[in-house]
Amino acid sequence: MTNAAFQYPTDRFQQLVRDALQHARALGATEAAAEASEGYGLSVSVRHRALETVERNRDKSLGVTVYLGQRRGHAVTSDFGQAALRQTVQAAYDIARFTAQDPEAGLPDAQDIAQETPELDLMHAWSISPEDAAALARRAEDSALGTSQRVTNSEGASVSAQHSHFWSAHMREGALEGPGVFAGGYASSRHGLSVAVIAGQGDSMQRDGWYTSMRNPAQLASPEAVGRYAAERALARVGATKMATMACPVLFEAPLAAGLLGSLVHALSGTALYRRTTFLPDSMGQQVLAPHLQVDEDPFVVQGKGSVPFDDEGVRVAPRQVICDGRVQGYFLSTYSARKLGLRTTGNAGGSHNLVWRSRLTQPDDDLPSMLRKLHRGLLVTELMGQGVNPITGDYSRGAAGYWVENGCIAYPVQEITIAGNLRDMLAQVVAIGADVYTMGAKSTGSVLIERMKVAGS
């Protein structure tokens, strides 16, 4: 791996941030925060071996937040010149002057500021050329199309390499350094490869795909494996039909189960809680999951997709148990949302960090075939459509496709169905989580078996 091709070194960012904070202090700000960042990347896609798109992206920004007592102003520029820097700070200052006072506005409390920056190995530069990226994409597409003659078309394959770095710092009561004053930053990367194909002909055509995404490109699955699995998923869906309307057990494939975990995170997030726009209000200490379930968070997983040495506000983070024995042990709070709730920040400004949904009933051999046997007779869901989730009431209704299971074995593929329930009931009725763990972004879970849901078909 070669060094990342950033245009701005860290010391340049440090000086930009320091200049912005000094100007804010000179204007009379009581507190301020500034962040300089840069990102660049390459995205290449092919279809039927022909090059479709080559996109390079490069962006940079300097964001400044100014506090005048309990009034807050924020402004952003992509111009790193000194004149633009001063204008941006002035704009943030002017916004703060005319903004209403907010008792919860301000920097994080000094005792919550991160004091250390652990090395988490988040940056792996990938200096791949457009030609080499296209070659990888072609290998994935060729593998998919070559899996079977019944794979009749391609929606294309793509390769992406993305890199970014930033530096952020605070000014507290006029001080740019010292206890309770944050300064820090780091670089990170995210790379991926994906392919989607169509199997079958005429009215029986079915589409599916697969992808791999890692911080380290050396850890990506091979293009041949990604293409073959994408084709196998599409082939398995050929001949899909509707099913009768009924209530039955539902097994969510692991990548989709991460979405259920995401709904739980949203319901326990500070903004939803203080605005009372959640189906789980006042849930601290309450039973929200089945007693055999727990949710753990670990920001310090080396190379983890959700790993951070500190949150977006410079607040320290730490491993913790969010849910234990089905009971809520903690929320996901930023400084502002914590103050609105009369609580303390949990270091989740910017989101959750490497969540793992577990069951103490899970056995090492609980792979997908084992989970199908636990399902016995019901629906395996492998695709969801639409946005039919009400975060306030928990009502859940989404279009779905997957497979009908009889006697623990897949009987036939199904499509054009709707699954419905309420998230509060669904989470309480999780009877098993598989050992087939899949990581989707910052969330990891195996397949999730729910005791009963409504399925609307023909």
Secondary structure as GFF3:
##gff-version 3
##sequence-region A 1 458
A	DSSP	alpha_helix	10	27	.	.	.	ID=ss1
A	DSSP	beta_strand	31	47	.	.	.	ID=ss2
A	DSSP	beta_strand	50	68	.	.	.	ID=ss3
A	DSSP	beta_strand	71	77	.	.	.	ID=ss4
A	DSSP	alpha_helix	82	97	.	.	.	ID=ss5
A	DSSP	three_ten_helix	110	112	.	.	.	ID=ss6
A	DSSP	alpha_helix	130	145	.	.	.	ID=ss7
A	DSSP	beta_strand	151	172	.	.	.	ID=ss8
A	DSSP	beta_strand	183	184	.	.	.	ID=ss9
A	DSSP	beta_strand	187	199	.	.	.	ID=ss10
A	DSSP	three_ten_helix	202	204	.	.	.	ID=ss11
A	DSSP	beta_strand	206	214	.	.	.	ID=ss12
A	DSSP	three_ten_helix	217	219	.	.	.	ID=ss13
A	DSSP	alpha_helix	223	236	.	.	.	ID=ss14
A	DSSP	beta_strand	246	252	.	.	.	ID=ss15
A	DSSP	alpha_helix	254	267	.	.	.	ID=ss16
A	DSSP	alpha_helix	270	275	.	.	.	ID=ss17
A	DSSP	beta_strand	293	297	.	.	.	ID=ss18
A	DSSP	beta_strand	320	324	.	.	.	ID=ss19
A	DSSP	beta_strand	327	328	.	.	.	ID=ss20
A	DSSP	alpha_helix	335	341	.	.	.	ID=ss21
A	DSSP	beta_strand	355	359	.	.	.	ID=ss22
A	DSSP	alpha_helix	368	375	.	.	.	ID=ss23
A	DSSP	beta_strand	378	385	.	.	.	ID=ss24
A	DSSP	beta_strand	395	406	.	.	.	ID=ss25
A	DSSP	beta_strand	409	422	.	.	.	ID=ss26
A	DSSP	alpha_helix	423	428	.	.	.	ID=ss27
A	DSSP	beta_strand	430	433	.	.	.	ID=ss28
A	DSSP	beta_strand	438	440	.	.	.	ID=ss29
A	DSSP	beta_strand	443	445	.	.	.	ID=ss30
A	DSSP	beta_strand	448	456	.	.	.	ID=ss31
###
